[in-house]
Amino acid sequence: MRAVNLIPSEQRSGGTVGARSGGAAFLVLGLLGGLAVLALLYGRSHSELQSRRAEAATLTARAQQVQAQAAQLAPYAAFMTLREQRLHSIAQLIGGRFDWPAVMNELSRVLPSNVSLNSMQGTVGAPSSAASSSAAATAGAVSSATPPGATPALTLNGCAASQATVAQMLVRLRLVNGVTDVALQSSTKSGGGGSSTSGAASSGTCPANDPTFAVQVSFEPLPTASTPSIQVLTASAQAQGTKHTAAALASGAKR
């Protein structure tokens, strides 16, 4: 059998389709591939953009919800700030308080029986410069509080049976709790003789030949740190609140 070539004679010279078409087929294939890649990238970008938009909308809604909750809790925050300010004021008052009744109680115990007082004056001196700067840094606006770091002092004027009794009184005054110094300002007999120290004699009437004295008793400075007091007051307030809550719950359970 004889083979028959069905290819037209003008195309029997050979070569590929791309070569015969001058590379147009490869160009078309490249464009189609590029378009497919661009479509794939566009689809992925669009999907990611939609996901990010949904996430942003969710976060915006949550932020608005949190802001609404914060606005509802704002009065409680203001109340807590007011509570801290009041606790600080109370702590400052406690820190600036000097226990004069306790001093009077101890004074009545240590004074000799043959000593009588004509006058007694308690003062609270200004704090030192270091204590004053520390108090100014930590103190709130409490005008009635004694400045922390101030030094209390007690001035006694009276009569004694003898100069030996005055000396005994000076020794005993040092036994009072918190006393840092006992200074004898004057001790003179009412008759005019036997002056033991310089200074003006104290006022008052004493028996003849009994010494009249003036003594200043200095105490430890008042505390300057108020933070521990605030912590103690906060713990006490929390304990009281827990106690009241438990009592309310118990009362409700009984009902």
Disulfide bonds with the S-S distance in Angstrom:
Cys159-Cys206 1.57
